[in-house]
Structures are given as structure tokens and as C-alpha cells.
């Protein structure tokens, strides 16, 4: 029972509608009604935003100005400049049992052959505050 929506440029939406007409499963009306009711409820959204603000508070306290830390305007990832994202991710996994994603794995080479994500690791702030703090503290010890 999945339900979602797509928003964007009118040309993109027209192409998406065409694609969905051929290969997309239709969502039953009762599920659409339930989804509409849920999407109109902002309380859980505000609660979730507060959780992530706290996690970024923890990250800011632990990391300070290290690795180019900044608070993004949204989301739940940190992008940290560690020089070599792949090497740092491997070390963090081996030496601190912290799993991150090398930024170069989710970017590609630009016109001059450089991968703009190569210097970074992506850190997801998805656990409870105490786990986030412990993980970031272990990261600092390794990096």
C-alpha cells in the first residue's frame, strides 16, 4: 500500500504521466483518501523536524567547524570534507564501526574529469541523539 506524488516542471510532469500510463500501478481510491488525510496532518512533520534539529545540534557540538561542517537548510545528511571520501569511509568502518558513504559514489566526473564528491563522506543522522553523538565522537578519533 504505497502512495506518493510527484511535483515539478510541467514538461517533466507530462513525461512522467505518459510513463505512468504505461507502467505504473494504480493506487486504490481508499488508499488515496487515507494518504490525503495523512498529508494534511502537519503535526508529525513538525515533530520530525524537531528531531533532526536536535541531531544537527549534536553534530554541531561534536564537530564544531571541523571538516567544513555546516547546518544545511533541510535534510538529514552531513557532507564532510575529509580529503578522500572513499579512504575515510573505509577507515571509519574498520576502525570505528561507523558506516558512511563516500561522496564520490553518488557523484560523477564533470567535464574536466573531476568528481566533485570525491573529497566528501555523507553521514546520515538517522539514529537516536546518543547514538549520533557516539558515532560522531568515534569518527573524530579516527579522522
N, CA, C and O atoms as a MOPAC input file, in Angstrom:
PM7 MOZYME 1SCF
protein

 N      0.84600 1    -1.17500 1     0.00000 1
 C      0.00000 1     0.00000 1     0.00000 1
 C      0.88700 1     1.23200 1     0.00000 1
 O      1.13600 1     1.84200 1     1.03900 1
 N      1.35600 1     1.58100 1    -1.18500 1
 C      2.19900 1     2.75400 1    -1.32800 1
 C      1.42500 1     3.83000 1    -2.05700 1
 O      0.59900 1     3.55800 1    -2.92800 1
 N      1.71700 1     5.06200 1    -1.67200 1
 C      1.08400 1     6.18400 1    -2.33200 1
 C      2.02500 1     7.37400 1    -2.23200 1
 O      2.62100 1     7.60700 1    -1.18000 1
 N      2.15900 1     8.11000 1    -3.29000 1
 C      3.01900 1     9.28300 1    -3.28400 1
 C      2.57100 1    10.26400 1    -4.33700 1
 O      1.52800 1    10.08300 1    -4.96500 1
 N      3.35600 1    11.29800 1    -4.53100 1
 C      3.03300 1    12.26800 1    -5.56000 1
 C      4.32900 1    12.79200 1    -6.16100 1
 O      5.40900 1    12.63400 1    -5.59000 1
 N      4.20100 1    13.40300 1    -7.29800 1
 C      5.34000 1    13.98400 1    -7.99100 1
 C      5.00500 1    15.44000 1    -8.25400 1
 O      3.89100 1    15.76000 1    -8.66900 1
 N      5.94600 1    16.30600 1    -8.01800 1
 C      5.78500 1    17.73400 1    -8.31100 1
 C      7.00700 1    18.18700 1    -9.08500 1
 O      8.11000 1    17.68700 1    -8.86500 1
 N      6.81500 1    19.12400 1    -9.98300 1
 C      7.96400 1    19.62100 1   -10.72000 1
 C      7.57000 1    20.39300 1   -11.95800 1
 O      6.42600 1    20.81700 1   -12.12000 1
 N      8.53300 1    20.56000 1   -12.81300 1
 C      8.37300 1    21.27500 1   -14.06100 1
 C      7.25100 1    20.64300 1   -14.89500 1
 O      7.17900 1    19.41800 1   -14.99100 1
 N      6.38500 1    21.44900 1   -15.49300 1
 C      5.27000 1    20.89600 1   -16.28100 1
 C      5.71200 1    19.92700 1   -17.38300 1
 O      5.01200 1    18.94900 1   -17.64600 1
 N      6.84300 1    20.17200 1   -18.02500 1
 C      7.31500 1    19.25700 1   -19.06700 1
 C      7.68500 1    17.90300 1   -18.45800 1
 O      7.38000 1    16.85200 1   -19.02200 1
 N      8.34100 1    17.94500 1   -17.30800 1
 C      8.69900 1    16.71000 1   -16.61600 1
 C      7.44400 1    15.94000 1   -16.20200 1
 O      7.37100 1    14.72200 1   -16.36600 1
 N      6.46700 1    16.65400 1   -15.67100 1
 C      5.23900 1    16.00200 1   -15.21700 1
 C      4.51000 1    15.36100 1   -16.39300 1
 O      3.96900 1    14.26300 1   -16.26000 1
 N      4.49000 1    16.03200 1   -17.54300 1
 C      3.83100 1    15.45700 1   -18.72400 1
 C      4.50800 1    14.16400 1   -19.14200 1
 O      3.83500 1    13.18500 1   -19.46300 1
 N      5.84000 1    14.15400 1   -19.13900 1
 C      6.56000 1    12.92300 1   -19.48500 1
 C      6.31600 1    11.83700 1   -18.44400 1
 O      6.15400 1    10.66600 1   -18.78500 1
 N      6.29100 1    12.23000 1   -17.18000 1
 C      6.05200 1    11.26500 1   -16.10700 1
 C      4.65200 1    10.66200 1   -16.22300 1
 O      4.47800 1     9.45600 1   -16.05000 1
 N      3.65800 1    11.49600 1   -16.51500 1
 C      2.29600 1    10.97900 1   -16.68000 1
 C      2.22600 1     9.97700 1   -17.83400 1
 O      1.54800 1     8.95500 1   -17.74100 1
 N      2.92800 1    10.28100 1   -18.90800 1
 C      2.95800 1     9.36700 1   -20.05100 1
 C      3.55700 1     8.02100 1   -19.63000 1
 O      3.00700 1     6.96500 1   -19.94300 1
 N      4.68100 1     8.06800 1   -18.92100 1
 C      5.33100 1     6.84900 1   -18.44700 1
 C      4.42200 1     6.07600 1   -17.50100 1
 O      4.28400 1     4.86100 1   -17.63600 1
 N      3.80600 1     6.75800 1   -16.55400 1
 C      2.92600 1     6.08600 1   -15.58500 1
 C      1.73800 1     5.42700 1   -16.27600 1
 O      1.24600 1     4.39500 1   -15.82100 1
 N      1.27900 1     6.01900 1   -17.37100 1
 C      0.15900 1     5.44400 1   -18.09800 1
 C      0.46500 1     4.06700 1   -18.66600 1
 O     -0.43600 1     3.25300 1   -18.86700 1
 N      1.74500 1     3.81500 1   -18.92300 1
 C      2.14400 1     2.51600 1   -19.48000 1
 C      2.61600 1     1.53200 1   -18.41100 1
 O      2.35800 1     0.33300 1   -18.51400 1
 N      3.29600 1     2.02600 1   -17.40200 1
 C      3.93300 1     1.08000 1   -16.49400 1
 C      3.63300 1     1.25300 1   -15.02700 1
 O      4.16300 1     0.50400 1   -14.20700 1
 N      2.81200 1     2.20200 1   -14.66700 1
 C      2.59000 1     2.44200 1   -13.25200 1
 C      1.35600 1     1.74200 1   -12.72800 1
 O      0.31900 1     1.70000 1   -13.39100 1
 N      1.47600 1     1.19900 1   -11.54600 1
 C      0.31400 1     0.57800 1   -10.90100 1
 C     -0.59100 1     1.68200 1   -10.36500 1
 O     -0.11000 1     2.68800 1    -9.84300 1
 N     -1.87000 1     1.49500 1   -10.49200 1
 C     -2.82400 1     2.48700 1    -9.99800 1
 C     -3.00100 1     2.30800 1    -8.49000 1
 O     -2.92300 1     1.19800 1    -7.96400 1
 N     -3.23700 1     3.41400 1    -7.82200 1
 C     -3.43900 1     3.39500 1    -6.37300 1
 C     -4.94500 1     3.39700 1    -6.11200 1
 O     -5.67900 1     4.23000 1    -6.64300 1
 N     -5.38500 1     2.46400 1    -5.29700 1
 C     -6.81500 1     2.34500 1    -4.98400 1
 C     -7.32400 1     3.61300 1    -4.30100 1
 O     -6.59400 1     4.24900 1    -3.54100 1
 N     -8.56400 1     3.97300 1    -4.57200 1
 C     -9.14400 1     5.19100 1    -4.01100 1
 C     -9.10800 1     5.23700 1    -2.48000 1
 O     -8.80700 1     6.29800 1    -1.93200 1
 N     -9.39900 1     4.14300 1    -1.75500 1
 C     -9.31000 1     4.21900 1    -0.28400 1
 C     -7.89800 1     4.57600 1     0.19800 1
 O     -7.74000 1     5.29200 1     1.18700 1
 N     -6.89300 1     4.08200 1    -0.49200 1
 C     -5.51600 1     4.40600 1    -0.11000 1
 C     -5.22600 1     5.87000 1    -0.42500 1
 O     -4.54900 1     6.54400 1     0.35100 1
 N     -5.72500 1     6.36800 1    -1.54900 1
 C     -5.55400 1     7.78000 1    -1.87300 1
 C     -6.22200 1     8.67300 1    -0.82500 1
 O     -5.67100 1     9.70500 1    -0.44500 1
 N     -7.40000 1     8.27800 1    -0.36500 1
 C     -8.11400 1     9.04800 1     0.65900 1
 C     -7.32000 1     9.05700 1     1.97200 1
 O     -7.18100 1    10.09800 1     2.61400 1
 N     -6.80500 1     7.89300 1     2.36100 1
 C     -6.01400 1     7.81700 1     3.59800 1
 C     -4.74900 1     8.66100 1     3.46500 1
 O     -4.37700 1     9.37300 1     4.39900 1
 N     -4.08800 1     8.58700 1     2.31100 1
 C     -2.86400 1     9.36700 1     2.09600 1
 C     -3.16500 1    10.85900 1     2.15800 1
 O     -2.38900 1    11.61800 1     2.73800 1
 N     -4.27400 1    11.28800 1     1.57300 1
 C     -4.64600 1    12.70600 1     1.60200 1
 C     -4.83100 1    13.17700 1     3.03900 1
 O     -4.37500 1    14.26300 1     3.39900 1
 N     -5.49300 1    12.37300 1     3.85700 1
 C     -5.67800 1    12.73900 1     5.26500 1
 C     -4.33300 1    12.85000 1     5.97400 1
 O     -4.11600 1    13.78100 1     6.74900 1
 N     -3.43500 1    11.91400 1     5.71700 1
 C     -2.11800 1    11.95900 1     6.35300 1
 C     -1.29800 1    13.15300 1     5.88200 1
 O     -0.61800 1    13.79600 1     6.68100 1
 N     -1.36100 1    13.44900 1     4.59000 1
 C     -0.58800 1    14.58300 1     4.05700 1
 C     -1.11000 1    15.91700 1     4.58200 1
 O     -0.37400 1    16.90400 1     4.59800 1
 N     -2.35700 1    15.95600 1     5.00600 1
 C     -2.91400 1    17.19300 1     5.55600 1
 C     -2.58500 1    17.36800 1     7.03400 1
 O     -2.90200 1    18.40900 1     7.60900 1
 N     -1.96800 1    16.38800 1     7.65300 1
 C     -1.59500 1    16.45600 1     9.06700 1
 C     -0.14300 1    16.89400 1     9.17200 1
 O      0.75900 1    16.14500 1     8.79600 1
 N      0.09100 1    18.08600 1     9.67300 1
 C      1.45300 1    18.62800 1     9.77500 1
 C      2.11700 1    18.32800 1    11.12600 1
 O      3.31400 1    18.57100 1    11.27800 1
 N      1.38100 1    17.81400 1    12.09700 1
 C      1.94400 1    17.60500 1    13.43300 1
 C      3.14200 1    16.66000 1    13.39200 1
 O      4.16900 1    16.94000 1    14.01000 1
 N      3.02300 1    15.55600 1    12.67700 1
 C      4.14100 1    14.60500 1    12.62400 1
 C      5.34100 1    15.19700 1    11.88200 1
 O      6.48300 1    14.83300 1    12.16200 1
 N      5.09200 1    16.09500 1    10.95200 1
 C      6.18300 1    16.75300 1    10.22700 1
 C      6.95400 1    17.66900 1    11.16700 1
 O      8.18500 1    17.65800 1    11.18200 1
 N      6.23300 1    18.45600 1    11.94900 1
 C      6.90000 1    19.35700 1    12.89200 1
 C      7.70000 1    18.57300 1    13.93100 1
 O      8.79700 1    18.97500 1    14.32000 1
 N      7.13300 1    17.44400 1    14.37500 1
 C      7.84200 1    16.59900 1    15.33000 1
 C      9.12700 1    16.05100 1    14.71500 1
 O     10.16900 1    16.03000 1    15.37000 1
 N      9.05900 1    15.61500 1    13.47600 1
 C     10.23300 1    15.07900 1    12.78600 1
 C     11.29500 1    16.16000 1    12.57600 1
 O     12.48700 1    15.91000 1    12.75200 1
 N     10.85900 1    17.35000 1    12.20300 1
 C     11.80500 1    18.45800 1    12.02900 1
 C     12.53100 1    18.76100 1    13.33500 1
 O     13.73500 1    19.01600 1    13.33600 1
 N     11.80000 1    18.73300 1    14.44000 1
 C     12.41500 1    18.98600 1    15.75000 1
 C     13.45600 1    17.91500 1    16.07600 1
 O     14.51500 1    18.22600 1    16.62100 1
 N     13.15900 1    16.65200 1    15.74200 1
 C     14.12900 1    15.57500 1    15.96800 1
 C     15.42300 1    15.84200 1    15.20300 1
 O     16.51300 1    15.69400 1    15.75600 1
 N     15.30800 1    16.23400 1    13.93400 1
 C     16.50900 1    16.46800 1    13.13300 1
 C     17.24000 1    17.73500 1    13.55500 1
 O     18.46500 1    17.79100 1    13.45100 1
 N     16.52700 1    18.75400 1    14.02900 1
 C     17.21400 1    19.93200 1    14.56800 1
 C     18.09100 1    19.52400 1    15.75400 1
 O     19.22800 1    19.97900 1    15.87800 1
 N     17.55100 1    18.66100 1    16.62500 1
 C     18.33600 1    18.18100 1    17.77400 1
 C     19.57000 1    17.41700 1    17.30800 1
 O     20.65000 1    17.58500 1    17.87300 1
 N     19.42100 1    16.57600 1    16.27900 1
 C     20.55800 1    15.79900 1    15.78800 1
 C     21.62300 1    16.71600 1    15.20000 1
 O     22.81700 1    16.47100 1    15.37500 1
 N     21.20500 1    17.76200 1    14.51000 1
 C     22.18200 1    18.71800 1    13.99900 1
 C     22.80600 1    19.52600 1    15.13200 1
 O     23.96400 1    19.93000 1    15.02600 1
 N     22.06500 1    19.77200 1    16.21600 1
 C     22.65600 1    20.40300 1    17.40200 1
 C     23.78600 1    19.53500 1    17.94400 1
 O     24.86000 1    20.03400 1    18.28000 1
 N     23.53000 1    18.22300 1    18.02400 1
 C     24.55000 1    17.28500 1    18.49200 1
 C     25.75800 1    17.32500 1    17.56400 1
 O     26.89600 1    17.41000 1    18.02600 1
 N     25.51700 1    17.26400 1    16.26700 1
 C     26.62100 1    17.27600 1    15.29600 1
 C     27.42600 1    18.56200 1    15.40000 1
 O     28.65500 1    18.53700 1    15.34200 1
 N     26.74000 1    19.67500 1    15.55400 1
 C     27.44600 1    20.96100 1    15.67000 1
 C     28.29700 1    21.00200 1    16.93000 1
 O     29.42100 1    21.50200 1    16.91600 1
 N     27.75400 1    20.47400 1    18.01300 1
 C     28.50200 1    20.45400 1    19.27900 1
 C     29.73200 1    19.54800 1    19.16900 1
 O     30.80900 1    19.91600 1    19.63900 1
 N     29.58700 1    18.38100 1    18.56100 1
 C     30.69000 1    17.42300 1    18.47500 1
 C     31.71700 1    17.85500 1    17.42800 1
 O     32.92000 1    17.82000 1    17.69100 1
 N     31.25700 1    18.25900 1    16.25300 1
 C     32.18200 1    18.54400 1    15.15300 1
 C     32.69100 1    19.97400 1    15.13300 1
 O     33.79300 1    20.22800 1    14.64500 1
 N     31.91000 1    20.91400 1    15.65300 1
 C     32.31900 1    22.31600 1    15.57900 1
 C     32.51500 1    22.73200 1    14.13300 1
 O     31.63400 1    22.53600 1    13.29600 1
 N     33.67100 1    23.30600 1    13.84300 1
 C     33.97400 1    23.77300 1    12.48400 1
 C     34.79500 1    22.76300 1    11.69100 1
 O     35.25600 1    23.07800 1    10.59400 1
 N     34.98700 1    21.56600 1    12.21500 1
 C     35.81500 1    20.57300 1    11.52600 1
 C     35.14900 1    20.05400 1    10.25400 1
 O     33.92400 1    19.97400 1    10.16200 1
 N     35.97000 1    19.70800 1     9.29400 1
 C     35.55200 1    19.04500 1     8.05400 1
 C     34.51500 1    19.85100 1     7.26200 1
 O     33.70700 1    19.28000 1     6.53000 1
 N     34.54400 1    21.16800 1     7.41100 1
 C     33.61400 1    22.00700 1     6.67000 1
 C     32.17500 1    21.87200 1     7.13500 1
 O     31.24800 1    22.13600 1     6.36900 1
 N     31.97800 1    21.46000 1     8.39000 1
 C     30.62000 1    21.27300 1     8.90200 1
 C     29.79800 1    22.54800 1     8.74300 1
 O     30.27800 1    23.65100 1     9.00600 1
 N     28.56600 1    22.37900 1     8.31200 1
 C     27.57700 1    23.45400 1     8.31300 1
 C     26.19900 1    22.82000 1     8.45900 1
 O     26.00300 1    21.64200 1     8.15900 1
 N     25.25900 1    23.61900 1     8.92200 1
 C     23.87700 1    23.15100 1     9.07100 1
 C     23.14900 1    23.39600 1     7.75900 1
 O     22.95400 1    24.54700 1     7.36900 1
 N     22.74700 1    22.33900 1     7.07700 1
 C     22.01200 1    22.53600 1     5.82200 1
 C     20.60400 1    23.05700 1     6.11300 1
 O     20.10000 1    22.88800 1     7.22300 1
 N     19.97200 1    23.68600 1     5.13200 1
 C     18.62100 1    24.19800 1     5.36000 1
 C     17.56300 1    23.09600 1     5.47800 1
 O     16.43800 1    23.36800 1     5.89500 1
 N     17.90500 1    21.87800 1     5.12200 1
 C     16.96800 1    20.76800 1     5.23800 1
 C     17.70900 1    19.45900 1     5.08600 1
 O     18.89100 1    19.44300 1     4.74500 1
 N     17.02400 1    18.37200 1     5.33400 1
 C     17.61900 1    17.05600 1     5.15900 1
 C     18.13300 1    16.45700 1     6.44300 1
 O     17.93200 1    17.00000 1     7.53000 1
 N     18.81200 1    15.30600 1     6.29900 1
 C     19.35700 1    14.63300 1     7.47200 1
 C     20.73700 1    14.07500 1     7.20100 1
 O     21.16500 1    13.12900 1     7.86200 1
 N     21.43800 1    14.65000 1     6.23600 1
 C     22.79800 1    14.23000 1     5.93100 1
 C     23.78700 1    15.33300 1     6.27000 1
 O     23.49400 1    16.52300 1     6.15900 1
 N     24.96000 1    14.89900 1     6.68400 1
 C     26.12000 1    15.78700 1     6.76300 1
 C     27.02200 1    15.45300 1     5.59100 1
 O     27.19800 1    14.28100 1     5.25700 1
 N     27.58300 1    16.44800 1     4.97700 1
 C     28.59000 1    16.25700 1     3.93600 1
 C     29.87800 1    16.80900 1     4.51100 1
 O     30.03100 1    18.02000 1     4.66700 1
 N     30.80700 1    15.91300 1     4.82800 1
 C     32.04000 1    16.31800 1     5.48100 1
 C     33.22100 1    16.18600 1     4.53400 1
 O     33.39900 1    15.15500 1     3.88600 1
 N     34.01700 1    17.22900 1     4.46200 1
 C     35.20000 1    17.26200 1     3.60000 1
 C     36.34800 1    16.58100 1     4.34000 1
 O     36.93300 1    17.14900 1     5.26200 1
 N     36.65500 1    15.36500 1     3.92400 1
 C     37.69300 1    14.57100 1     4.58300 1
 C     38.89800 1    14.33600 1     3.67200 1
 O     39.79700 1    13.57000 1     4.01800 1
 N     38.91900 1    14.98800 1     2.51800 1
 C     40.05300 1    14.86300 1     1.59800 1
 C     39.91300 1    13.72900 1     0.60600 1
 O     40.04300 1    13.93900 1    -0.60000 1
 N     39.65100 1    12.53100 1     1.09900 1
 C     39.45500 1    11.35000 1     0.25500 1
 C     38.30700 1    10.55400 1     0.87300 1
 O     38.50900 1     9.80900 1     1.83200 1
 N     37.10400 1    10.71300 1     0.32100 1
 C     35.91400 1    10.11900 1     0.90800 1
 C     35.94700 1     8.60900 1     0.97100 1
 O     35.50700 1     8.02000 1     1.95700 1
 N     36.46300 1     7.97500 1    -0.06700 1
 C     36.49200 1     6.50700 1    -0.07500 1
 C     37.44100 1     5.98400 1     1.00000 1
 O     37.09400 1     5.07500 1     1.75400 1
 N     38.61800 1     6.55100 1     1.06500 1
 C     39.58400 1     6.10800 1     2.07800 1
 C     39.05400 1     6.35600 1     3.49500 1
 O     39.18900 1     5.50400 1     4.37300 1
 N     38.45400 1     7.52700 1     3.70700 1
 C     37.90900 1     7.84900 1     5.02800 1
 C     36.77900 1     6.89200 1     5.40500 1
 O     36.70900 1     6.43600 1     6.54600 1
 N     35.89700 1     6.58700 1     4.45400 1
 C     34.78400 1     5.67000 1     4.73900 1
 C     35.29700 1     4.28800 1     5.11200 1
 O     34.76300 1     3.65000 1     6.02000 1
 N     36.32300 1     3.82500 1     4.42500 1
 C     36.90100 1     2.51800 1     4.74500 1
 C     37.51600 1     2.52100 1     6.14100 1
 O     37.32200 1     1.58200 1     6.91200 1
 N     38.24600 1     3.56300 1     6.45700 1
 C     38.86200 1     3.65200 1     7.79200 1
 C     37.79700 1     3.71600 1     8.88000 1
 O     37.91000 1     3.05200 1     9.91000 1
 N     36.76500 1     4.51800 1     8.64700 1
 C     35.71100 1     4.65000 1     9.65100 1
 C     35.01000 1     3.31900 1     9.90000 1
 O     34.65900 1     3.00100 1    11.03600 1
 N     34.80900 1     2.55200 1     8.84900 1
 C     34.17300 1     1.24500 1     9.01100 1
 C     35.08500 1     0.29300 1     9.77200 1
 O     34.64900 1    -0.37200 1    10.71200 1
 N     36.34700 1     0.23000 1     9.36800 1
 C     37.30400 1    -0.69300 1    10.00400 1
 C     37.64400 1    -0.30400 1    11.43700 1
 O     37.66500 1    -1.15300 1    12.32900 1
 N     37.90800 1     0.97600 1    11.65300 1
 C     38.47100 1     1.39600 1    12.93500 1
 C     37.45200 1     1.92800 1    13.93900 1
 O     37.73600 1     1.97200 1    15.13600 1
 N     36.26400 1     2.33600 1    13.46800 1
 C     35.28600 1     2.92200 1    14.38300 1
 C     33.91900 1     2.26900 1    14.29500 1
 O     33.00900 1     2.64200 1    15.03600 1
 N     33.75600 1     1.28900 1    13.39000 1
 C     32.45900 1     0.64000 1    13.17300 1
 C     31.37200 1     1.66900 1    12.86000 1
 O     30.22900 1     1.54200 1    13.29800 1
 N     31.75600 1     2.69000 1    12.09300 1
 C     30.82000 1     3.72200 1    11.65500 1
 C     30.72500 1     3.63200 1    10.13700 1
 O     31.73200 1     3.69200 1     9.43200 1
 N     29.51100 1     3.49000 1     9.65500 1
 C     29.29400 1     3.35700 1     8.21700 1
 C     28.88700 1     4.70800 1     7.62800 1
 O     27.91400 1     5.32500 1     8.06300 1
 N     29.64800 1     5.14900 1     6.63500 1
 C     29.34500 1     6.36700 1     5.89700 1
 C     29.39200 1     6.02900 1     4.40400 1
 O     29.75000 1     4.91200 1     4.03000 1
 N     29.04200 1     6.96500 1     3.57900 1
 C     29.07300 1     6.74400 1     2.13800 1
 C     30.05100 1     7.71900 1     1.50800 1
 O     29.93300 1     8.92700 1     1.71400 1
 N     31.01400 1     7.22100 1     0.74500 1
 C     31.91700 1     8.13600 1     0.03800 1
 C     31.12400 1     9.00300 1    -0.94100 1
 O     30.31500 1     8.49400 1    -1.71700 1
 N     31.35900 1    10.29200 1    -0.89900 1
 C     30.64200 1    11.20600 1    -1.78100 1
 C     30.86600 1    10.92200 1    -3.25200 1
 O     29.98300 1    11.16800 1    -4.07400 1
 N     32.04400 1    10.40300 1    -3.59500 1
 C     32.33900 1    10.08500 1    -4.97800 1
 C     31.46700 1     8.97100 1    -5.53300 1
 O     31.35900 1     8.82100 1    -6.75000 1
 N     30.84500 1     8.18900 1    -4.66100 1
 C     29.98600 1     7.09900 1    -5.11300 1
 C     28.63000 1     7.60800 1    -5.61000 1
 O     27.92900 1     6.90500 1    -6.33800 1
 N     28.26900 1     8.82200 1    -5.21800 1
 C     26.96900 1     9.33800 1    -5.64000 1
 C     27.10700 1    10.62600 1    -6.45200 1
 O     26.17400 1    11.42200 1    -6.55400 1
 N     28.27200 1    10.80500 1    -7.01500 1
 C     28.52400 1    11.89200 1    -7.96000 1
 C     29.25100 1    11.28300 1    -9.14900 1
 O     29.64900 1    10.11900 1    -9.10900 1
 N     29.41800 1    12.04200 1   -10.17000 1
 C     30.17000 1    11.53500 1   -11.31500 1
 C     31.11000 1    12.61200 1   -11.81100 1
 O     30.99200 1    13.78100 1   -11.44600 1
 N     32.03700 1    12.20300 1   -12.64100 1
 C     33.03400 1    13.13600 1   -13.13800 1
 C     32.37500 1    14.24800 1   -13.92500 1
 O     31.41900 1    14.03200 1   -14.67100 1
 N     32.91400 1    15.45200 1   -13.73800 1
 C     32.42500 1    16.58200 1   -14.50400 1
 C     33.20200 1    16.68300 1   -15.81400 1
 O     33.98300 1    15.78900 1   -16.14200 1
 N     32.99700 1    17.74300 1   -16.55000 1
 C     33.62900 1    17.90700 1   -17.85600 1
 C     35.14100 1    17.90100 1   -17.82000 1
 O     35.77400 1    17.53000 1   -18.80800 1
 N     35.73900 1    18.30200 1   -16.71000 1
 C     37.20200 1    18.30200 1   -16.61300 1
 C     37.74800 1    17.03400 1   -15.96800 1
 O     38.93800 1    16.95900 1   -15.66100 1
 N     36.88900 1    16.03500 1   -15.75800 1
 C     37.34900 1    14.75200 1   -15.24300 1
 C     37.41700 1    14.65100 1   -13.73400 1
 O     37.86600 1    13.63400 1   -13.20700 1
 N     36.98400 1    15.67700 1   -13.03000 1
 C     36.99500 1    15.65600 1   -11.56900 1
 C     35.64700 1    15.17500 1   -11.04000 1
 O     34.60300 1    15.49700 1   -11.60700 1
 N     35.66800 1    14.41600 1    -9.97100 1
 C     34.44900 1    14.00200 1    -9.29300 1
 C     34.24900 1    14.95900 1    -8.11800 1
 O     35.03200 1    14.92300 1    -7.16900 1
 N     33.22300 1    15.81200 1    -8.15400 1
 C     33.05700 1    16.81200 1    -7.09600 1
 C     32.75600 1    16.21200 1    -5.72800 1
 O     32.91200 1    16.89900 1    -4.71900 1
 N     32.33600 1    14.96700 1    -5.66500 1
 C     32.04500 1    14.34100 1    -4.37300 1
 C     33.22200 1    13.59600 1    -3.77500 1
 O     33.13200 1    13.12600 1    -2.64100 1
 N     34.31500 1    13.47500 1    -4.49800 1
 C     35.44600 1    12.63200 1    -4.09100 1
 C     36.00900 1    12.99400 1    -2.71800 1
 O     36.44600 1    12.10500 1    -1.98700 1
 N     36.00900 1    14.25100 1    -2.35600 1
 C     36.61000 1    14.70100 1    -1.08400 1
 C     35.71700 1    14.43000 1     0.13400 1
 O     36.16500 1    14.57300 1     1.27100 1
 N     34.47400 1    14.04700 1    -0.09500 1
 C     33.47700 1    14.05200 1     0.97800 1
 C     33.01500 1    12.65400 1     1.39400 1
 O     33.13400 1    11.67500 1     0.65800 1
 N     32.48300 1    12.62100 1     2.61300 1
 C     31.68400 1    11.48800 1     3.05400 1
 C     30.29800 1    12.03100 1     3.39000 1
 O     30.14000 1    13.17600 1     3.81200 1
 N     29.30300 1    11.17200 1     3.19000 1
 C     27.94100 1    11.52000 1     3.56600 1
 C     27.61500 1    10.75200 1     4.83500 1
 O     27.74900 1     9.52900 1     4.89200 1
 N     27.18800 1    11.48500 1     5.84400 1
 C     26.85700 1    10.90400 1     7.13900 1
 C     25.36700 1    11.12200 1     7.37600 1
 O     24.89000 1    12.25600 1     7.36000 1
 N     24.64000 1    10.03900 1     7.59500 1
 C     23.19700 1    10.12900 1     7.84000 1
 C     22.94800 1    10.22600 1     9.34400 1
 O     23.41600 1     9.39000 1    10.11700 1
 N     22.21100 1    11.24700 1     9.74400 1
 C     21.88100 1    11.44700 1    11.15700 1
 C     20.51600 1    10.83700 1    11.44700 1
 O     19.55000 1    11.55400 1    11.70900 1
 N     20.44300 1     9.51100 1    11.39700 1
 C     19.15200 1     8.83700 1    11.46800 1
 C     18.90400 1     8.07600 1    12.77000 1
 O     17.80800 1     7.55400 1    12.97200 1
 N     19.88400 1     8.00500 1    13.64400 1
 C     19.70600 1     7.28000 1    14.89800 1
 C     19.31900 1     8.23800 1    16.02200 1
 O     19.22600 1     9.44900 1    15.82200 1
 N     19.09700 1     7.67400 1    17.19600 1
 C     18.78700 1     8.48300 1    18.36400 1
 C     19.97100 1     9.40100 1    18.66700 1
 O     21.09900 1     9.12900 1    18.25800 1
 N     19.70000 1    10.48700 1    19.38600 1
 C     20.72600 1    11.50100 1    19.65800 1
 C     21.99600 1    10.89600 1    20.26400 1
 O     23.10300 1    11.23800 1    19.84800 1
 N     21.84300 1    10.00800 1    21.23300 1
 C     23.00700 1     9.42200 1    21.90300 1
 C     23.84900 1     8.59700 1    20.93300 1
 O     25.07800 1     8.62500 1    21.00400 1
 N     23.20200 1     7.86600 1    20.02900 1
 C     23.92600 1     7.06200 1    19.04100 1
 C     24.63600 1     7.97100 1    18.04800 1
 O     25.77300 1     7.70000 1    17.66300 1
 N     23.97600 1     9.04800 1    17.63200 1
 C     24.60200 1    10.01900 1    16.72900 1
 C     25.84200 1    10.61500 1    17.39500 1
 O     26.89800 1    10.71300 1    16.77000 1
 N     25.71700 1    11.00700 1    18.64700 1
 C     26.85500 1    11.60300 1    19.35700 1
 C     28.01600 1    10.61100 1    19.47800 1
 O     29.17000 1    10.97100 1    19.24600 1
 N     27.71100 1     9.38000 1    19.83700 1
 C     28.75200 1     8.36400 1    19.95600 1
 C     29.43300 1     8.11800 1    18.61500 1
 O     30.66000 1     8.04300 1    18.55100 1
 N     28.66000 1     7.99400 1    17.55600 1
 C     29.22800 1     7.75600 1    16.23200 1
 C     30.11500 1     8.90700 1    15.77400 1
 O     31.20700 1     8.68400 1    15.25200 1
 N     29.65000 1    10.12700 1    15.96700 1
 C     30.44600 1    11.28100 1    15.55700 1
 C     31.72300 1    11.40100 1    16.38700 1
 O     32.77200 1    11.78300 1    15.87000 1
 N     31.62800 1    11.07700 1    17.66100 1
 C     32.80700 1    11.11300 1    18.52600 1
 C     33.83700 1    10.06900 1    18.06700 1
 O     35.03300 1    10.35800 1    18.02100 1
 N     33.37700 1     8.86500 1    17.73100 1
 C     34.29900 1     7.84300 1    17.21100 1
 C     34.90200 1     8.27700 1    15.86700 1
 O     36.07200 1     8.01200 1    15.59100 1
 N     34.09700 1     8.94000 1    15.04100 1
 C     34.61200 1     9.44000 1    13.77200 1
 C     35.75900 1    10.40900 1    13.99500 1
 O     36.78300 1    10.33800 1    13.31500 1
 N     35.58600 1    11.31500 1    14.94800 1
 C     36.64600 1    12.29700 1    15.22400 1
 C     37.93900 1    11.62100 1    15.65200 1
 O     39.02500 1    12.05400 1    15.26500 1
 N     37.83100 1    10.56800 1    16.44600 1
 C     39.03700 1     9.87000 1    16.90100 1
 C     39.78700 1     9.24700 1    15.74800 1
 O     41.01700 1     9.21500 1    15.76000 1
 N     39.07400 1     8.74800 1    14.74900 1
 C     39.71800 1     8.10800 1    13.59800 1
 C     40.23800 1     9.13900 1    12.59900 1
 O     41.34400 1     9.00700 1    12.07500 1
 N     39.44200 1    10.15000 1    12.34400 1
 C     39.82900 1    11.12900 1    11.31900 1
 C     40.72900 1    12.21400 1    11.85800 1
 O     41.13500 1    13.10600 1    11.11400 1

